[in-house]
């Protein structure tokens, strides 16, 4: 289950980033999407290294 935690965090942050873009807050949108990409990267590393 700990393998899916960063993936779910990345998915959640991606949804938040898209929502922030739709609200017009681009700085929070970029930050949320950057965090989601980092979480996806960590999730993929954990998947391949296990």
C-alpha positions in Angstrom: 0.0 0.0 0.0 2.9 2.4 0.6 3.8 2.1 -3.1 0.4 3.7 -4.0 0.6 6.6 -1.6 2.9 8.9 -3.7 0.8 8.0 -6.8 -2.4 8.9 -5.1 -0.8 12.1 -3.8 0.3 13.0 -7.3 -3.1 12.3 -8.7 -4.7 14.5 -6.1 -2.3 17.3 -6.6 -2.8 17.1 -10.4 -6.6 17.6 -9.9 -5.9 20.5 -7.5 -3.5 22.1 -10.1 -6.1 21.8 -12.8 -8.8 23.3 -10.6 -6.5 26.2 -9.6 -5.8 26.9 -13.4 -9.6 27.0 -14.0 -10.0 29.5 -11.1 -7.3 31.7 -12.6 -4.6 31.2 -10.0 -1.8 30.2 -12.2 1.0 30.3 -9.6 -0.8 27.7 -7.4 -1.6 25.7 -10.5 2.0 25.5 -11.6 3.1 24.6 -8.1 0.5 21.9 -7.7 1.4 20.4 -11.1 5.1 20.4 -10.2 4.4 18.6 -6.9 2.3 16.1 -8.7 5.1 15.4 -11.3 7.5 14.9 -8.4 5.2 12.5 -6.6 4.7 10.5 -9.9 8.4 10.4 -10.3 8.9 9.1 -6.7 6.1 6.5 -7.3 7.7 5.2 -10.5 11.1 5.0 -8.8 9.6 3.0 -5.9 7.9 0.7 -8.3 11.0 0.0 -10.4 13.4 -0.3 -7.4 11.2 -2.7 -5.4 
